[in-house]
Amino acid sequence: QVPLVESGGGLVQPGGSLRLSCAASGFTFKMYYMSWYRQAPGQEREFVAGMSSSGGATNYADSVKGRFTISRDNAKNMLYLQMNSLKSEDAAVYYCRGAAFWGQGTQVTVSS
């Protein structure tokens, strides 16, 4: 059983939107801070957004503030990332992280 499984990536045009999902299992999801990271080719993995266990606090990388929204559903053990106004520089593999686990990643491609 894989603790974190991302989905929702794909190809989108600049200015478009995508919603990423992360399904968690095997740990008490509602007790953990959860976050999204991304890694573009040739670059280091970078923090994108994070959310407290209760969902009451969030933080974002400056590069995505105002465009991306992190959310969670503790009843469903799900983490989400709504990405709007996508730019070419947002293209990367997006990873879900929590409770010392990493997901396998989902590819986001932004191209016309």
Sequence and secondary structure as in RCSB ss.txt:
>XXXX:A:sequence
QVPLVESGGGLVQPGGSLRLSCAASGFTFKMYYMSWYRQAPGQEREFVAGMSSSGGATNYADSVKGRFTISRDNA
KNMLYLQMNSLKSEDAAVYYCRGAAFWGQGTQVTVSS
>XXXX:A:secstr
  SEEEE  EEE TT  EEEEEEE SS GGGS EEEEEE TTS  EEEEEE TTS  EEE TTTTTTEEEEEETT
TTEEEEEE S  GGG EEEEEEETTEE   EEEEE  
